[in-house]
Amino acid sequence: MKRVLVACEYSGRVRDAFAARGWDAWSCDLLPTDSVGQHHQCDVRYVLGLNWDLMIAHPPCTHLAVSGARWFRAKQVEQAEALDFVRLLLAAPINHIALENPVSVISSQIRKPDQVIQPWQFGHGETKATCLWLKNLSPLRPTKVVDGRHPAVHLMPPGPDRWKLRSLTYQGIADAMADQWGALS
């Protein structure tokens, strides 16, 4: 049975998409999972070496996303640590890796992404540019291009769960990952 680690995922959305397709799927986050399923609640560094076939990583974007560029000068140490964490994930001893993040300094400090996707390419009428850095994986093929390209994530009102809602992987993208990358041989 193929094994997938979904790093820095508390929602279980990508993990559950792979599990539904027969994978031994695990999420890992410092937070407890929002969805019942196989979950390591710990620093992902502790589980990187557990013989995974695939890792999909969602490192925190707080200190990386260009949407927060006006604060970069004040958080240079935090940004350097975040970039080191991205490097660690990309260098993990796993044959197939996808690292996901919004438009960020990863592009200028590490390397450009292999692909930039949008939710509207996968059945969601919204915009949210999402970069993918890939190792031994093909770019995702759009599954359902739709109209109604609305920036809902960017216009989300302030609130205690705003950060959580903004970080959720769209179900159409999770399903595309599981369908397309789940066919690994």
Secondary structure by P-SEA (a helix, b strand, c coil): cbbbbbcccccaaaaaaaaaaccbbbbbcccccccccccccccccccccccccbbbbbcccccccccccccccccaaaaaaaaaaaaaaaaccccbbbbbbccccccccccccccccccccccccbbbbbbbbbccccccccccccccccccccccccccaaaaaaacccaaaaaaaaaaacccc
